[in-house]
Structures are given as structure tokens and as C-alpha cells.
Amino acid sequence: MKALKVASLRLVSAALLAAAVVVVEPRTARADESSVAAATVLFDEGVKLMDARRYSEACPQLERSQSLAPSGGTLLVLGDCYEKVGRTASAWLALREAAARAASAGKHEVEASTLERARLLEPKLPRLTITVPAGTRTTGLEIKRDGVVVKDAELGVPVPADPGAHEILASAPHMKTASHKITTRAGETLDFAVPALAPETSVASGIQGSDPVREPPLQPSSGSSQRIVGLVVAGVGVASLAVGGVFGLLAKSKNDEALEPANCPKPTRCNQTGLTLTDEANSQALVSTILVIAGATGLAVGGIVFFTAPRESASPRAGASLRITPSWGAGSVGGSASLTW
């Protein structure tokens, strides 16, 4: 019964303060109708969730309602929700803001009761004092607490903070950003001195705070490695041409054997032996053709790589090129080569 009475008094206070805000605020300062409607729906949902003791779900709804249509009444209920989930500093701040709105509206009874609620929370408040020692200060230093920039006026002040984990982030130009994890506890004051930042590490030199070391200019290549590669590729091409020639001779030999009268009495009629020899000759001719083409290509590429390699001579050649064009026909394989200096 007592809990129900306290809850009723809080809701009445919220209603009175909300009415006071509506009276004193000019019409031009009110939110548009759609925002007010959305805020009302969110507020009602938040209250229902609080009645069901689902406080962790209720607080975000009330926060959204307050952001759409700020109201002292919503702040009172939101402060109660924060207190239920253990966010004592957020609850204290919401109640103090609600009391200020009540004072502006001339509702001193609501102001007094709201300040009393905030006062009862003060012994439970964790407080966090952030300081920047003289040796830590550097140009452009920025401190953030839980993602929010800490102003210079806040440094050295024991600011109420919700219990639990917090992140202190320190950054400055040309310095490594430092992140520090701290934990605040109910009723305790925690002093945190921001450590000095380390200079950024130079990628080029690997030495902190130094200018990058310039790499010595690359010396021009003499071209010997490229010429060796060219010779190897050309050598492989020559070998392929040689093997292709062997297969060509084998193919011709098989074909001549197939055309003997014992195997092919007539050009258009062959026995089984003649047909087999003809198939073998065709296969060897195909291999020969492939090897000759590959060999000619390798010889051409090797020549280009060799003759275009840079020279050590002080007066470089205008350019050199080698062109090899393979050719083949029904009974012969050949090609042409041209070298230009």
C-alpha cells in the first residue's frame, strides 16, 4: 500500500509539472503535433513497462519520448526508471533537471519534492574526477568519457557517474590515441589522472618521433638478369623446334610406310595395318606442329627479352627488336626472322 501511494504521488507530481511547463512555454516553442503524438505513445509504453517491472525496456522508451517532446513530467518518471536499473547518476541528473523546470513554472512544491528525491540519491552516487597533469598536456589534447568530450571546465571536478565500466579516451595530433577502462562503484569517488601520450611511430623508420628515413634511389639494372632469362626462353624454344622436327620426321616415316602397296593397294583403300599407320602418322604430325609453334614462339619471346635488356653502355641504343614468323604447310615447316637495331 505504501509503495502504491508513493508511486501515485510521483505520477501526480509528474502531471502537475507537465501542466506547468505547457502553461509557461510559448506556443512557438512547442514541438510539432506529430512529435508530441509520438512522444505520448512512447511515454505510455514506458509507463506500462515500468508497471510490469521491465525497467531496462522502459527507460529507452522514456528517453525517446523526452527527446521528441521535452517534459518535466517525463523527466520525473525517467528518473524513477534510471533509479530502478541502478543508473543513479542519470536518475539524479534527470530529477535535478525536472526540479529546475518546476521552479521555472513556479511550482515550488513539486520543485521541493523533486529536489528531496535527488538529495536521497546523493550518498549512493559514484563520482569521477578526471585530471590532466602538467606533463601530460600537449597541443590539441582531447579527452572523452564514454564517447562524450570532457570540457576543460570539467577537469578536476568530481562529476557524478553511473556505477560500472567507463572508457576514458585521450587523443592529440601526432600522438597515439590511448584508451583506459575504469570502473566506478556506488558511493565512491574515483580520481583518474590521464597518462602522457606516446608519439606516433613512423612507419618508414620505425623510430618514434623521428622524420621518415628516405630510401636510397634504386640503381638502374644492368640488364644481365633479363638477358639470361631471354637466353633461357630462347633455348627452350630451340629445343621445342628440335623435338618438333623429330616428330615431323617420324610422322613422315609412318605415312610413307602406310602408303606402301602391301598396306594400301590403292590410295583410297587401305587394310587395317595401313589405317593404323595413317592414324599414328597424323598424331605425330599434330605433336610436331604444336611443338614447332611453341618453339618458334619461345624463340621469338626469348629474343625480344634478350635484345631489349638495358645495356651498361653510356650511350644506349635507340632500340632493338627481333621478329620471328613461323610458317608451315602440308609437307613443310619453316619461318622467317628479322632483327632491327
Contacts in CASP RR format, 6 or more apart in sequence:
PFRMAT RR
TARGET T0000
AUTHOR 0000-0000-0000
METHOD contacts of the structure
MODEL  1
MKALKVASLRLVSAALLAAAVVVVEPRTARADESSVAAATVLFDEGVKLM
DARRYSEACPQLERSQSLAPSGGTLLVLGDCYEKVGRTASAWLALREAAA
RAASAGKHEVEASTLERARLLEPKLPRLTITVPAGTRTTGLEIKRDGVVV
KDAELGVPVPADPGAHEILASAPHMKTASHKITTRAGETLDFAVPALAPE
TSVASGIQGSDPVREPPLQPSSGSSQRIVGLVVAGVGVASLAVGGVFGLL
AKSKNDEALEPANCPKPTRCNQTGLTLTDEANSQALVSTILVIAGATGLA
VGGIVFFTAPRESASPRAGASLRITPSWGAGSVGGSASLTW
9 113 0 8 1.000
10 76 0 8 1.000
10 77 0 8 1.000
10 80 0 8 1.000
11 77 0 8 1.000
13 73 0 8 1.000
13 76 0 8 1.000
13 110 0 8 1.000
13 113 0 8 1.000
13 114 0 8 1.000
14 72 0 8 1.000
14 73 0 8 1.000
14 74 0 8 1.000
14 76 0 8 1.000
14 77 0 8 1.000
15 73 0 8 1.000
16 107 0 8 1.000
16 110 0 8 1.000
17 71 0 8 1.000
17 72 0 8 1.000
17 73 0 8 1.000
17 76 0 8 1.000
17 98 0 8 1.000
17 101 0 8 1.000
17 102 0 8 1.000
17 105 0 8 1.000
17 107 0 8 1.000
17 110 0 8 1.000
17 114 0 8 1.000
18 71 0 8 1.000
18 72 0 8 1.000
18 73 0 8 1.000
18 74 0 8 1.000
20 101 0 8 1.000
20 102 0 8 1.000
20 105 0 8 1.000
20 106 0 8 1.000
20 107 0 8 1.000
20 110 0 8 1.000
21 71 0 8 1.000
21 72 0 8 1.000
21 73 0 8 1.000
21 101 0 8 1.000
21 105 0 8 1.000
23 105 0 8 1.000
24 104 0 8 1.000
24 105 0 8 1.000
24 106 0 8 1.000
30 36 0 8 1.000
31 39 0 8 1.000
31 68 0 8 1.000
31 69 0 8 1.000
35 68 0 8 1.000
35 69 0 8 1.000
36 68 0 8 1.000
36 69 0 8 1.000
38 65 0 8 1.000
38 68 0 8 1.000
39 64 0 8 1.000
39 65 0 8 1.000
39 66 0 8 1.000
39 68 0 8 1.000
39 69 0 8 1.000
39 71 0 8 1.000
39 74 0 8 1.000
40 65 0 8 1.000
40 69 0 8 1.000
42 61 0 8 1.000
42 62 0 8 1.000
42 64 0 8 1.000
42 65 0 8 1.000
42 68 0 8 1.000
43 61 0 8 1.000
43 62 0 8 1.000
43 65 0 8 1.000
43 74 0 8 1.000
43 77 0 8 1.000
45 58 0 8 1.000
45 61 0 8 1.000
46 57 0 8 1.000
46 58 0 8 1.000
46 61 0 8 1.000
46 62 0 8 1.000
46 65 0 8 1.000
46 77 0 8 1.000
46 81 0 8 1.000
47 58 0 8 1.000
47 77 0 8 1.000
49 55 0 8 1.000
49 57 0 8 1.000
49 58 0 8 1.000
49 61 0 8 1.000
50 58 0 8 1.000
50 77 0 8 1.000
50 80 0 8 1.000
50 81 0 8 1.000
50 84 0 8 1.000
55 81 0 8 1.000
55 84 0 8 1.000
55 85 0 8 1.000
56 85 0 8 1.000
58 81 0 8 1.000
59 78 0 8 1.000
59 81 0 8 1.000
59 82 0 8 1.000
59 85 0 8 1.000
59 87 0 8 1.000
62 74 0 8 1.000
62 77 0 8 1.000
62 78 0 8 1.000
62 81 0 8 1.000
63 78 0 8 1.000
65 71 0 8 1.000
65 74 0 8 1.000
66 74 0 8 1.000
66 75 0 8 1.000
66 78 0 8 1.000
72 97 0 8 1.000
72 98 0 8 1.000
72 101 0 8 1.000
72 102 0 8 1.000
73 98 0 8 1.000
75 94 0 8 1.000
75 95 0 8 1.000
75 97 0 8 1.000
75 98 0 8 1.000
75 101 0 8 1.000
76 94 0 8 1.000
76 95 0 8 1.000
76 98 0 8 1.000
76 114 0 8 1.000
78 94 0 8 1.000
79 90 0 8 1.000
79 91 0 8 1.000
79 94 0 8 1.000
79 95 0 8 1.000
79 98 0 8 1.000
80 91 0 8 1.000
81 91 0 8 1.000
82 88 0 8 1.000
82 90 0 8 1.000
82 91 0 8 1.000
82 94 0 8 1.000
83 91 0 8 1.000
83 121 0 8 1.000
86 162 0 8 1.000
86 163 0 8 1.000
87 162 0 8 1.000
87 163 0 8 1.000
88 121 0 8 1.000
88 124 0 8 1.000
88 125 0 8 1.000
88 126 0 8 1.000
88 160 0 8 1.000
88 162 0 8 1.000
88 163 0 8 1.000
88 186 0 8 1.000
89 125 0 8 1.000
89 126 0 8 1.000
89 160 0 8 1.000
89 161 0 8 1.000
89 162 0 8 1.000
89 163 0 8 1.000
90 162 0 8 1.000
91 121 0 8 1.000
92 118 0 8 1.000
92 121 0 8 1.000
92 122 0 8 1.000
92 125 0 8 1.000
92 160 0 8 1.000
93 160 0 8 1.000
95 114 0 8 1.000
95 115 0 8 1.000
95 117 0 8 1.000
95 118 0 8 1.000
95 121 0 8 1.000
96 115 0 8 1.000
96 118 0 8 1.000
98 114 0 8 1.000
99 110 0 8 1.000
99 111 0 8 1.000
99 114 0 8 1.000
99 115 0 8 1.000
99 118 0 8 1.000
102 108 0 8 1.000
102 110 0 8 1.000
102 111 0 8 1.000
102 114 0 8 1.000
103 111 0 8 1.000
123 187 0 8 1.000
124 186 0 8 1.000
124 187 0 8 1.000
125 160 0 8 1.000
125 186 0 8 1.000
125 187 0 8 1.000
126 160 0 8 1.000
126 161 0 8 1.000
126 162 0 8 1.000
126 163 0 8 1.000
126 164 0 8 1.000
126 184 0 8 1.000
126 185 0 8 1.000
126 186 0 8 1.000
126 187 0 8 1.000
126 188 0 8 1.000
126 189 0 8 1.000
126 190 0 8 1.000
127 158 0 8 1.000
127 159 0 8 1.000
127 160 0 8 1.000
127 161 0 8 1.000
127 184 0 8 1.000
127 187 0 8 1.000
127 188 0 8 1.000
127 189 0 8 1.000
127 190 0 8 1.000
128 145 0 8 1.000
128 158 0 8 1.000
128 159 0 8 1.000
128 160 0 8 1.000
128 161 0 8 1.000
128 166 0 8 1.000
128 182 0 8 1.000
128 184 0 8 1.000
128 189 0 8 1.000
128 190 0 8 1.000
128 192 0 8 1.000
129 156 0 8 1.000
129 157 0 8 1.000
129 158 0 8 1.000
129 159 0 8 1.000
129 189 0 8 1.000
129 190 0 8 1.000
129 191 0 8 1.000
129 192 0 8 1.000
130 143 0 8 1.000
130 145 0 8 1.000
130 150 0 8 1.000
130 154 0 8 1.000
130 155 0 8 1.000
130 156 0 8 1.000
130 159 0 8 1.000
130 168 0 8 1.000
130 192 0 8 1.000
130 194 0 8 1.000
131 155 0 8 1.000
131 156 0 8 1.000
131 191 0 8 1.000
131 192 0 8 1.000
131 193 0 8 1.000
131 194 0 8 1.000
132 141 0 8 1.000
132 143 0 8 1.000
132 155 0 8 1.000
132 193 0 8 1.000
132 194 0 8 1.000
133 193 0 8 1.000
133 194 0 8 1.000
133 196 0 8 1.000
135 196 0 8 1.000
136 193 0 8 1.000
136 194 0 8 1.000
136 195 0 8 1.000
136 196 0 8 1.000
136 197 0 8 1.000
138 172 0 8 1.000
138 175 0 8 1.000
138 196 0 8 1.000
138 197 0 8 1.000
139 172 0 8 1.000
139 173 0 8 1.000
140 172 0 8 1.000
140 173 0 8 1.000
141 170 0 8 1.000
141 171 0 8 1.000
141 172 0 8 1.000
141 197 0 8 1.000
142 149 0 8 1.000
142 170 0 8 1.000
142 171 0 8 1.000
142 172 0 8 1.000
143 149 0 8 1.000
143 150 0 8 1.000
143 155 0 8 1.000
143 168 0 8 1.000
143 169 0 8 1.000
143 170 0 8 1.000
143 194 0 8 1.000
144 150 0 8 1.000
144 167 0 8 1.000
144 168 0 8 1.000
144 169 0 8 1.000
144 170 0 8 1.000
144 171 0 8 1.000
145 161 0 8 1.000
145 166 0 8 1.000
145 167 0 8 1.000
145 168 0 8 1.000
145 169 0 8 1.000
146 166 0 8 1.000
146 167 0 8 1.000
147 167 0 8 1.000
147 169 0 8 1.000
158 189 0 8 1.000
161 184 0 8 1.000
162 184 0 8 1.000
163 184 0 8 1.000
163 185 0 8 1.000
163 186 0 8 1.000
164 183 0 8 1.000
164 184 0 8 1.000
164 185 0 8 1.000
165 181 0 8 1.000
165 182 0 8 1.000
165 183 0 8 1.000
166 181 0 8 1.000
166 182 0 8 1.000
166 183 0 8 1.000
166 184 0 8 1.000
167 179 0 8 1.000
167 180 0 8 1.000
167 181 0 8 1.000
167 182 0 8 1.000
168 179 0 8 1.000
168 180 0 8 1.000
168 182 0 8 1.000
168 192 0 8 1.000
168 194 0 8 1.000
169 177 0 8 1.000
169 178 0 8 1.000
169 179 0 8 1.000
169 180 0 8 1.000
170 177 0 8 1.000
170 178 0 8 1.000
170 180 0 8 1.000
170 194 0 8 1.000
170 195 0 8 1.000
170 197 0 8 1.000
171 177 0 8 1.000
171 178 0 8 1.000
171 197 0 8 1.000
172 197 0 8 1.000
174 199 0 8 1.000
174 200 0 8 1.000
174 209 0 8 1.000
175 197 0 8 1.000
175 198 0 8 1.000
175 199 0 8 1.000
175 200 0 8 1.000
176 197 0 8 1.000
176 198 0 8 1.000
176 199 0 8 1.000
176 200 0 8 1.000
176 201 0 8 1.000
177 197 0 8 1.000
178 195 0 8 1.000
178 197 0 8 1.000
178 198 0 8 1.000
180 192 0 8 1.000
180 194 0 8 1.000
180 195 0 8 1.000
182 190 0 8 1.000
182 192 0 8 1.000
184 190 0 8 1.000
198 208 0 8 1.000
199 208 0 8 1.000
199 209 0 8 1.000
200 208 0 8 1.000
200 209 0 8 1.000
201 207 0 8 1.000
201 208 0 8 1.000
201 209 0 8 1.000
202 208 0 8 1.000
202 209 0 8 1.000
202 210 0 8 1.000
202 211 0 8 1.000
202 212 0 8 1.000
203 212 0 8 1.000
204 212 0 8 1.000
204 213 0 8 1.000
204 215 0 8 1.000
205 211 0 8 1.000
205 212 0 8 1.000
205 213 0 8 1.000
220 310 0 8 1.000
221 310 0 8 1.000
222 310 0 8 1.000
222 312 0 8 1.000
223 309 0 8 1.000
223 310 0 8 1.000
223 311 0 8 1.000
224 309 0 8 1.000
226 305 0 8 1.000
226 306 0 8 1.000
226 308 0 8 1.000
226 309 0 8 1.000
226 310 0 8 1.000
227 305 0 8 1.000
227 306 0 8 1.000
227 309 0 8 1.000
229 302 0 8 1.000
229 305 0 8 1.000
230 301 0 8 1.000
230 302 0 8 1.000
230 303 0 8 1.000
230 305 0 8 1.000
230 306 0 8 1.000
230 309 0 8 1.000
231 302 0 8 1.000
231 306 0 8 1.000
232 302 0 8 1.000
233 298 0 8 1.000
233 301 0 8 1.000
233 302 0 8 1.000
233 303 0 8 1.000
233 305 0 8 1.000
234 298 0 8 1.000
234 299 0 8 1.000
234 301 0 8 1.000
234 302 0 8 1.000
234 303 0 8 1.000
234 306 0 8 1.000
235 298 0 8 1.000
235 299 0 8 1.000
235 302 0 8 1.000
236 295 0 8 1.000
236 298 0 8 1.000
237 294 0 8 1.000
237 295 0 8 1.000
237 296 0 8 1.000
237 297 0 8 1.000
237 298 0 8 1.000
237 299 0 8 1.000
237 302 0 8 1.000
238 295 0 8 1.000
238 299 0 8 1.000
239 295 0 8 1.000
240 291 0 8 1.000
240 292 0 8 1.000
240 294 0 8 1.000
240 295 0 8 1.000
240 298 0 8 1.000
241 291 0 8 1.000
241 292 0 8 1.000
241 295 0 8 1.000
241 296 0 8 1.000
241 299 0 8 1.000
243 291 0 8 1.000
244 287 0 8 1.000
244 288 0 8 1.000
244 291 0 8 1.000
244 292 0 8 1.000
245 288 0 8 1.000
245 291 0 8 1.000
245 292 0 8 1.000
245 333 0 8 1.000
246 288 0 8 1.000
247 284 0 8 1.000
247 285 0 8 1.000
247 287 0 8 1.000
247 288 0 8 1.000
247 291 0 8 1.000
248 284 0 8 1.000
248 285 0 8 1.000
248 288 0 8 1.000
248 333 0 8 1.000
250 284 0 8 1.000
250 288 0 8 1.000
251 281 0 8 1.000
251 282 0 8 1.000
251 284 0 8 1.000
251 285 0 8 1.000
251 288 0 8 1.000
252 281 0 8 1.000
254 277 0 8 1.000
254 278 0 8 1.000
254 280 0 8 1.000
254 281 0 8 1.000
254 284 0 8 1.000
255 277 0 8 1.000
255 278 0 8 1.000
255 281 0 8 1.000
255 285 0 8 1.000
257 263 0 8 1.000
257 277 0 8 1.000
258 264 0 8 1.000
258 270 0 8 1.000
258 274 0 8 1.000
258 275 0 8 1.000
258 277 0 8 1.000
258 278 0 8 1.000
258 281 0 8 1.000
259 267 0 8 1.000
262 273 0 8 1.000
263 270 0 8 1.000
263 271 0 8 1.000
263 273 0 8 1.000
263 274 0 8 1.000
263 277 0 8 1.000
264 270 0 8 1.000
264 271 0 8 1.000
264 274 0 8 1.000
265 271 0 8 1.000
270 278 0 8 1.000
288 333 0 8 1.000
289 328 0 8 1.000
289 333 0 8 1.000
292 326 0 8 1.000
292 328 0 8 1.000
292 333 0 8 1.000
292 334 0 8 1.000
293 326 0 8 1.000
296 324 0 8 1.000
296 326 0 8 1.000
296 335 0 8 1.000
297 326 0 8 1.000
299 324 0 8 1.000
300 322 0 8 1.000
300 323 0 8 1.000
300 324 0 8 1.000
303 322 0 8 1.000
304 321 0 8 1.000
304 322 0 8 1.000
306 322 0 8 1.000
307 320 0 8 1.000
307 321 0 8 1.000
307 322 0 8 1.000
307 339 0 8 1.000
308 319 0 8 1.000
308 320 0 8 1.000
308 321 0 8 1.000
310 316 0 8 1.000
311 317 0 8 1.000
317 341 0 8 1.000
319 340 0 8 1.000
319 341 0 8 1.000
320 339 0 8 1.000
320 340 0 8 1.000
320 341 0 8 1.000
321 339 0 8 1.000
321 340 0 8 1.000
322 337 0 8 1.000
322 338 0 8 1.000
322 339 0 8 1.000
322 340 0 8 1.000
323 337 0 8 1.000
323 338 0 8 1.000
323 339 0 8 1.000
323 340 0 8 1.000
324 335 0 8 1.000
324 336 0 8 1.000
324 337 0 8 1.000
325 335 0 8 1.000
325 336 0 8 1.000
325 337 0 8 1.000
326 333 0 8 1.000
326 334 0 8 1.000
326 335 0 8 1.000
327 333 0 8 1.000
327 334 0 8 1.000
327 335 0 8 1.000
327 336 0 8 1.000
328 334 0 8 1.000
END
